[in-house]
Amino acid sequence: GSGRAFLLGFAEYRFPISQFQISKFPVKLRGNLFFDAGSDLGTSADVIGEPGIARDKDATGFGYGLGLDAQIPGVALFRLSFGFNNVGEFRLLFRTGDRF
């Protein structure tokens, strides 16, 4: 949604799967399960033009999913995540780097 204030929460559980070597680089493979939720705290009507309401965006929502990470120390962290949201949509996301 679109609001003047919001609250967002995120939880992730990471677990090791395997460790192997590609050439001289060690690779740590791990899985993760995640859940996130957010709310505009009922402030969508406080925004000029009420864009959240005009675009029929939900004021609250949640998402969940699972992912696979490959960490190559000194090189990069590669993440592949598959997530679902509370309205039945899903996404496949590839990214590098860590959230925290």
KENU-679160 format. One record per residue (C-alpha): residue in three letters; residue number from 1; x, y, z. Coordinates in Angstrom, 1 decimal. Layout:
N
@r->ALA; k->NUM; east->X; north->Y; up->Z
...
***
This chain:
100
@r->GLY; k->1; east->0.0; north->0.0; up->0.0
@r->SER; k->2; east->0.9; north->3.7; up->0.2
@r->GLY; k->3; east->0.7; north->5.4; up->3.6
@r->ARG; k->4; east->2.3; north->8.1; up->5.7
@r->ALA; k->5; east->3.6; north->5.5; up->8.2
@r->PHE; k->6; east->4.3; north->1.8; up->8.0
@r->LEU; k->7; east->5.4; north->-1.2; up->10.0
@r->LEU; k->8; east->7.4; north->-4.0; up->8.4
@r->GLY; k->9; east->8.7; north->-7.3; up->9.9
@r->PHE; k->10; east->10.9; north->-10.0; up->8.5
@r->ALA; k->11; east->12.1; north->-13.4; up->9.8
@r->GLU; k->12; east->14.4; north->-15.9; up->8.1
@r->TYR; k->13; east->15.7; north->-19.3; up->9.1
@r->ARG; k->14; east->19.0; north->-20.4; up->7.4
@r->PHE; k->15; east->20.3; north->-23.9; up->7.5
@r->PRO; k->16; east->23.4; north->-25.6; up->6.0
@r->ILE; k->17; east->23.0; north->-28.0; up->3.1
@r->SER; k->18; east->26.4; north->-28.8; up->1.7
@r->GLN; k->19; east->30.0; north->-27.6; up->1.2
@r->PHE; k->20; east->32.1; north->-28.3; up->-1.9
@r->GLN; k->21; east->34.9; north->-26.7; up->-4.0
@r->ILE; k->22; east->34.8; north->-25.2; up->-7.5
@r->SER; k->23; east->38.4; north->-24.9; up->-8.7
@r->LYS; k->24; east->40.2; north->-23.3; up->-5.7
@r->PHE; k->25; east->37.0; north->-21.6; up->-4.3
@r->PRO; k->26; east->35.1; north->-23.2; up->-1.4
@r->VAL; k->27; east->31.3; north->-23.0; up->-1.8
@r->LYS; k->28; east->28.9; north->-23.1; up->1.1
@r->LEU; k->29; east->25.4; north->-24.1; up->0.0
@r->ARG; k->30; east->22.5; north->-23.3; up->2.4
@r->GLY; k->31; east->18.8; north->-23.2; up->2.4
@r->ASN; k->32; east->16.4; north->-20.6; up->4.0
@r->LEU; k->33; east->12.8; north->-20.2; up->4.9
@r->PHE; k->34; east->11.4; north->-16.7; up->5.2
@r->PHE; k->35; east->8.3; north->-14.8; up->6.3
@r->ASP; k->36; east->7.6; north->-11.1; up->6.1
@r->ALA; k->37; east->4.6; north->-8.9; up->6.9
@r->GLY; k->38; east->3.7; north->-5.2; up->6.6
@r->SER; k->39; east->1.0; north->-2.7; up->7.2
@r->ASP; k->40; east->0.5; north->1.0; up->6.4
@r->LEU; k->41; east->-1.0; north->1.3; up->9.9
@r->GLY; k->42; east->-4.3; north->2.7; up->8.4
@r->THR; k->43; east->-2.6; north->5.8; up->7.1
@r->SER; k->44; east->-3.3; north->5.4; up->3.3
@r->ALA; k->45; east->-6.1; north->7.9; up->3.4
@r->ASP; k->46; east->-3.7; north->10.5; up->4.8
@r->VAL; k->47; east->-1.6; north->10.7; up->1.6
@r->ILE; k->48; east->-2.7; north->13.4; up->-0.8
@r->GLY; k->49; east->-4.6; north->11.8; up->-3.7
@r->GLU; k->50; east->-5.0; north->8.6; up->-1.8
@r->PRO; k->51; east->-2.8; north->6.6; up->-4.3
@r->GLY; k->52; east->-3.0; north->3.3; up->-2.3
@r->ILE; k->53; east->-6.8; north->3.5; up->-2.4
@r->ALA; k->54; east->-7.0; north->4.7; up->-6.0
@r->ARG; k->55; east->-4.7; north->1.8; up->-7.1
@r->ASP; k->56; east->-6.6; north->-0.7; up->-5.0
@r->LYS; k->57; east->-3.5; north->-1.6; up->-3.0
@r->ASP; k->58; east->-3.9; north->-3.6; up->0.2
@r->ALA; k->59; east->-3.0; north->-1.8; up->3.4
@r->THR; k->60; east->-1.6; north->-4.9; up->4.9
@r->GLY; k->61; east->0.0; north->-8.1; up->3.6
@r->PHE; k->62; east->2.4; north->-10.9; up->4.1
@r->GLY; k->63; east->4.8; north->-13.1; up->2.1
@r->TYR; k->64; east->6.6; north->-16.4; up->2.6
@r->GLY; k->65; east->8.9; north->-18.7; up->0.8
@r->LEU; k->66; east->12.1; north->-20.6; up->0.5
@r->GLY; k->67; east->15.5; north->-20.0; up->-1.0
@r->LEU; k->68; east->18.8; north->-21.5; up->-1.9
@r->ASP; k->69; east->22.1; north->-19.6; up->-1.2
@r->ALA; k->70; east->25.6; north->-20.2; up->-2.5
@r->GLN; k->71; east->28.3; north->-18.4; up->-0.6
@r->ILE; k->72; east->31.8; north->-18.2; up->-2.1
@r->PRO; k->73; east->34.0; north->-16.5; up->0.6
@r->GLY; k->74; east->35.9; north->-13.5; up->-0.8
@r->VAL; k->75; east->33.8; north->-13.5; up->-4.0
@r->ALA; k->76; east->30.1; north->-13.2; up->-3.5
@r->LEU; k->77; east->26.8; north->-14.5; up->-2.1
@r->PHE; k->78; east->24.3; north->-15.7; up->-4.6
@r->ARG; k->79; east->20.7; north->-16.0; up->-3.6
@r->LEU; k->80; east->17.8; north->-17.7; up->-5.4
@r->SER; k->81; east->14.4; north->-17.2; up->-3.7
@r->PHE; k->82; east->10.9; north->-18.4; up->-4.5
@r->GLY; k->83; east->8.1; north->-16.5; up->-2.6
@r->PHE; k->84; east->4.4; north->-16.3; up->-2.3
@r->ASN; k->85; east->2.2; north->-13.5; up->-1.0
@r->ASN; k->86; east->-1.2; north->-13.3; up->0.7
@r->VAL; k->87; east->-3.1; north->-12.7; up->-2.6
@r->GLY; k->88; east->-1.8; north->-15.8; up->-4.3
@r->GLU; k->89; east->1.0; north->-14.2; up->-6.4
@r->PHE; k->90; east->4.5; north->-15.7; up->-6.6
@r->ARG; k->91; east->8.0; north->-14.5; up->-7.6
@r->LEU; k->92; east->11.3; north->-16.0; up->-8.4
@r->LEU; k->93; east->14.1; north->-13.7; up->-7.5
@r->PHE; k->94; east->17.9; north->-13.9; up->-8.1
@r->ARG; k->95; east->20.2; north->-11.5; up->-6.3
@r->THR; k->96; east->23.7; north->-11.1; up->-5.0
@r->GLY; k->97; east->24.7; north->-9.9; up->-1.5
@r->ASP; k->98; east->23.0; north->-10.3; up->1.8
@r->ARG; k->99; east->20.0; north->-8.6; up->3.3
@r->PHE; k->100; east->21.7; north->-8.2; up->6.7
***
